[in-house]
Amino acid sequence: MKTGLLAFTLLFSLSLCAQEPVQQEGEFGLGVGVAHYFGDLNSRPQFNRPKIAASLFFRKNFGNYIAARVNASYAQIGYSDKYNTHNEYQRRRNLSFNSNIWELAVQGDFNFYRFLPGDPNYRFTPYITLGIGVFNYDPYAFLGSDKYYLRQLGTEGQGSSIYPERKQYSSMAFSVPFGVGMKYSLNERINIGAELVYHFTTTDYLDDVSTTYADPAAFPANPDGTPSPAFLLQDRSYDTGSVIGGDGIQRGNSRQNDQFATLLFYLSFNLQSYKCPSASEKKGY
């Protein structure tokens, strides 16, 4: 008798819960798309060399308009002066780089419209996002088939006794991701979306280019007398004509930090809960 009463009470409670609206607690998802770099090698911004990007995120909802999320992302960036056909000096400079960016960011999202997955009247909204992040990067370039990490080489004289004021830059920097997106709920459980985010950064060395050329004496030759990789990579204008570099000659623009942008298409899965009425709600208080 007691067992039957307990079972009836449990089923009755579940039926009350089922009558309550579904609570959308948040969502987790993954995105894939492209990234692009903007900086000293792409100073007249062109979106002509996109590379792969991806992300994983968890978004916590605070109502139907505001959410906070943790976003872990990867972006591949790179560029070369050979693409600067509009600028003869940059073409002659002939520098290039590639880098992998690993970013962890905390962002706030604001929906323009009420968003209720599963409700045909509120299944779509554009939104804006703003946050702060930290990321790792390490630019590299190739000499023939050999890959060299540029930060360690000190291509602008960093670490040389000739330039004691020039310190090796960090492989970590901060970012401020700011962007727009839109999302659409396919059903109560699954959403799709697209997001364009511009990442403002605190570094001018995504591309390993910032200030001036260093004195060639800052790059000692190899033990066998051949030019060192640092010497060959700090000024590559020898491949396009006469050498244009030299001590104090402008190599980059240190007045503006480098940036990158990501365009991602994502799939996300909603986390739901069911709100059961409290004892006072049952009694109508």
PLY file of the C-alpha trace (Angstrom):
ply
format ascii 1.0
element vertex 285
property float x
property float y
property float z
element edge 284
property int vertex1
property int vertex2
end_header
0.00 0.00 0.00
2.79 2.41 0.98
4.76 1.51 -2.16
1.77 2.23 -4.37
1.14 5.58 -2.67
4.79 6.59 -3.09
4.71 5.69 -6.78
1.49 7.67 -7.29
2.98 10.71 -5.51
6.12 10.54 -7.67
4.16 10.28 -10.91
1.90 13.13 -9.85
4.92 15.33 -9.08
6.50 14.53 -12.44
3.28 15.44 -14.21
3.28 18.81 -12.46
6.88 19.38 -13.53
6.05 18.43 -17.10
3.37 21.09 -17.19
5.91 23.81 -16.40
7.79 25.66 -19.16
11.22 24.34 -20.14
14.03 26.45 -18.67
16.89 27.11 -21.14
19.91 27.17 -18.86
22.57 27.58 -21.54
24.27 25.81 -24.40
27.54 24.29 -25.45
28.75 24.18 -29.01
31.50 24.09 -31.59
32.28 26.27 -34.57
34.46 26.11 -37.68
35.37 28.81 -40.15
38.18 31.11 -41.16
40.54 33.66 -39.62
42.45 36.57 -41.11
45.33 38.75 -39.94
45.64 42.55 -40.14
48.88 44.33 -39.34
52.23 45.55 -40.68
52.22 43.10 -43.60
48.53 43.74 -44.38
48.37 47.44 -43.58
45.73 48.28 -46.19
43.29 45.71 -44.87
42.55 43.00 -47.40
40.63 39.80 -46.68
42.49 37.79 -49.29
44.39 35.13 -47.32
41.91 33.46 -44.93
43.06 30.44 -42.92
41.29 27.88 -40.79
39.72 28.64 -37.40
37.66 26.67 -34.86
36.14 27.11 -31.41
34.48 25.37 -28.48
32.23 27.30 -26.11
29.84 27.14 -23.19
27.19 29.83 -22.92
25.19 30.48 -19.73
21.87 32.26 -20.17
20.63 34.98 -17.82
17.14 35.38 -19.18
16.22 35.52 -22.86
18.43 38.48 -23.83
21.73 38.27 -21.94
24.29 35.47 -21.69
27.90 34.97 -20.63
30.22 32.45 -22.19
33.65 30.89 -22.02
35.18 30.49 -25.46
38.27 28.43 -26.38
39.40 28.98 -29.95
42.14 28.20 -32.45
43.07 30.37 -35.42
45.73 30.04 -38.07
47.02 33.32 -39.46
49.71 34.35 -41.93
50.61 36.80 -44.64
53.37 37.80 -47.04
54.58 41.07 -48.49
54.37 39.56 -51.96
50.59 40.13 -51.80
51.10 43.90 -51.41
51.00 44.77 -55.09
49.66 48.26 -54.22
52.78 49.17 -52.19
56.19 48.87 -53.84
58.15 49.30 -50.59
56.25 46.48 -48.89
56.65 44.25 -51.92
60.39 44.90 -51.89
60.57 44.30 -48.12
59.49 40.70 -48.82
58.76 39.59 -45.26
56.33 36.78 -44.40
55.07 34.82 -41.41
52.61 32.23 -40.16
51.35 31.63 -36.64
48.96 29.49 -34.62
46.78 31.34 -32.12
45.22 29.62 -29.10
42.81 31.92 -27.29
40.71 31.60 -24.12
38.11 34.35 -23.68
35.20 35.32 -21.44
32.47 37.13 -23.36
29.08 38.69 -22.79
26.34 38.30 -25.43
23.29 40.52 -25.89
20.38 39.31 -28.03
18.40 41.92 -29.97
15.27 39.75 -29.84
13.85 37.40 -27.26
15.31 33.95 -27.91
13.32 30.84 -26.93
14.51 27.65 -28.66
11.57 25.57 -29.77
9.14 28.49 -29.86
8.38 29.31 -33.54
7.84 32.97 -32.61
11.22 33.43 -30.90
13.62 31.09 -32.66
15.88 33.70 -34.31
17.93 36.65 -33.07
20.96 38.71 -34.06
23.31 39.56 -31.18
26.49 41.41 -30.27
29.36 40.02 -28.23
32.17 41.67 -26.25
34.79 40.19 -23.95
38.37 39.86 -22.86
40.78 37.05 -23.63
44.34 35.83 -23.44
46.10 34.04 -26.26
49.34 32.35 -27.23
51.11 32.93 -30.55
54.58 32.25 -31.98
55.27 33.53 -35.53
57.45 31.46 -37.83
58.79 31.59 -41.36
60.57 29.31 -43.80
64.01 29.42 -45.41
63.69 26.88 -48.17
62.13 23.88 -46.44
63.45 24.81 -42.99
61.03 26.29 -40.44
62.26 28.95 -37.97
60.44 30.55 -35.07
61.10 34.27 -35.45
60.66 35.42 -31.83
63.65 33.35 -30.72
65.81 34.80 -33.50
65.32 38.42 -32.41
64.88 39.74 -35.96
64.76 43.39 -34.81
67.81 43.07 -32.58
66.02 41.80 -29.48
68.50 40.19 -27.10
71.54 41.70 -28.82
74.06 43.64 -26.73
73.90 46.34 -29.41
70.26 47.01 -28.46
69.94 46.43 -24.69
66.60 48.27 -24.68
65.04 45.80 -27.11
63.72 42.84 -25.15
62.26 39.64 -26.58
58.51 40.02 -26.85
56.20 37.63 -25.03
54.40 34.77 -26.76
51.30 35.67 -24.69
49.05 38.69 -25.16
45.58 39.93 -24.30
42.70 40.38 -26.70
39.36 42.16 -26.76
36.97 40.19 -28.98
34.10 42.30 -30.31
31.63 41.15 -32.91
28.18 40.38 -34.20
26.34 37.15 -34.77
23.00 35.55 -35.39
21.50 32.29 -34.21
18.50 30.16 -35.09
16.96 27.30 -33.14
16.23 24.25 -35.28
14.24 22.81 -32.39
14.14 22.85 -28.61
17.55 21.19 -28.37
19.70 22.37 -31.28
20.76 25.78 -32.62
22.84 26.93 -35.57
24.57 30.28 -35.93
27.23 32.45 -37.51
29.55 34.95 -35.86
32.02 37.56 -37.10
34.46 38.73 -34.39
37.30 41.24 -34.57
40.05 40.57 -32.02
41.83 43.69 -30.85
45.20 42.72 -29.32
47.85 44.17 -27.03
50.78 43.16 -29.25
52.37 44.48 -32.43
54.29 41.24 -32.99
51.73 38.79 -34.39
53.80 39.10 -37.57
57.21 39.63 -35.88
57.37 43.12 -37.42
57.12 46.34 -35.42
59.94 48.88 -35.33
63.17 49.33 -37.33
65.81 47.16 -38.93
68.76 46.32 -36.71
72.47 46.69 -37.49
73.64 43.55 -39.38
76.27 43.19 -36.65
73.46 42.09 -34.31
73.27 38.82 -36.25
76.63 37.00 -36.00
77.50 34.54 -38.76
77.43 30.79 -38.26
80.66 29.11 -37.06
81.47 28.18 -40.67
81.14 31.82 -41.76
77.79 31.47 -43.55
74.97 33.94 -42.76
72.82 32.93 -39.79
69.08 32.26 -40.17
68.39 35.40 -38.10
70.39 37.52 -40.57
68.64 35.99 -43.58
65.14 36.36 -42.12
65.35 39.87 -40.66
65.71 41.45 -44.11
64.61 39.40 -47.11
64.71 42.20 -49.66
67.75 40.52 -51.23
65.25 38.26 -53.04
63.54 41.22 -54.76
66.52 43.44 -55.57
69.07 45.45 -53.62
68.93 45.27 -49.82
66.71 48.00 -48.36
67.33 47.41 -44.64
69.91 48.94 -42.33
70.33 50.21 -38.79
67.38 52.47 -37.88
65.51 52.13 -41.18
61.77 51.64 -40.77
60.70 47.99 -40.83
57.18 48.23 -39.38
54.68 50.56 -37.72
54.94 50.37 -33.92
52.12 52.90 -33.40
49.39 50.36 -34.15
48.97 46.86 -32.75
48.21 43.86 -34.92
44.70 42.38 -35.03
42.90 39.35 -36.37
39.31 38.46 -37.21
37.35 35.21 -37.21
34.22 34.18 -39.11
32.70 31.02 -37.65
29.62 28.90 -38.33
28.54 26.90 -35.32
26.25 24.21 -33.99
25.14 24.29 -30.35
23.13 22.10 -28.00
20.81 23.53 -25.36
20.98 22.60 -21.71
17.51 22.47 -20.23
15.81 22.10 -16.86
12.21 21.81 -15.70
10.94 24.04 -12.91
8.62 22.25 -10.48
6.17 24.40 -8.50
7.02 25.11 -4.88
4.66 24.18 -2.02
3.39 27.77 -1.83
2.77 27.80 -5.60
0.77 24.57 -5.31
-1.44 26.15 -2.62
-1.87 29.29 -4.71
-0.04 31.63 -2.32
0 1
1 2
2 3
3 4
4 5
5 6
6 7
7 8
8 9
9 10
10 11
11 12
12 13
13 14
14 15
15 16
16 17
17 18
18 19
19 20
20 21
21 22
22 23
23 24
24 25
25 26
26 27
27 28
28 29
29 30
30 31
31 32
32 33
33 34
34 35
35 36
36 37
37 38
38 39
39 40
40 41
41 42
42 43
43 44
44 45
45 46
46 47
47 48
48 49
49 50
50 51
51 52
52 53
53 54
54 55
55 56
56 57
57 58
58 59
59 60
60 61
61 62
62 63
63 64
64 65
65 66
66 67
67 68
68 69
69 70
70 71
71 72
72 73
73 74
74 75
75 76
76 77
77 78
78 79
79 80
80 81
81 82
82 83
83 84
84 85
85 86
86 87
87 88
88 89
89 90
90 91
91 92
92 93
93 94
94 95
95 96
96 97
97 98
98 99
99 100
100 101
101 102
102 103
103 104
104 105
105 106
106 107
107 108
108 109
109 110
110 111
111 112
112 113
113 114
114 115
115 116
116 117
117 118
118 119
119 120
120 121
121 122
122 123
123 124
124 125
125 126
126 127
127 128
128 129
129 130
130 131
131 132
132 133
133 134
134 135
135 136
136 137
137 138
138 139
139 140
140 141
141 142
142 143
143 144
144 145
145 146
146 147
147 148
148 149
149 150
150 151
151 152
152 153
153 154
154 155
155 156
156 157
157 158
158 159
159 160
160 161
161 162
162 163
163 164
164 165
165 166
166 167
167 168
168 169
169 170
170 171
171 172
172 173
173 174
174 175
175 176
176 177
177 178
178 179
179 180
180 181
181 182
182 183
183 184
184 185
185 186
186 187
187 188
188 189
189 190
190 191
191 192
192 193
193 194
194 195
195 196
196 197
197 198
198 199
199 200
200 201
201 202
202 203
203 204
204 205
205 206
206 207
207 208
208 209
209 210
210 211
211 212
212 213
213 214
214 215
215 216
216 217
217 218
218 219
219 220
220 221
221 222
222 223
223 224
224 225
225 226
226 227
227 228
228 229
229 230
230 231
231 232
232 233
233 234
234 235
235 236
236 237
237 238
238 239
239 240
240 241
241 242
242 243
243 244
244 245
245 246
246 247
247 248
248 249
249 250
250 251
251 252
252 253
253 254
254 255
255 256
256 257
257 258
258 259
259 260
260 261
261 262
262 263
263 264
264 265
265 266
266 267
267 268
268 269
269 270
270 271
271 272
272 273
273 274
274 275
275 276
276 277
277 278
278 279
279 280
280 281
281 282
282 283
283 284
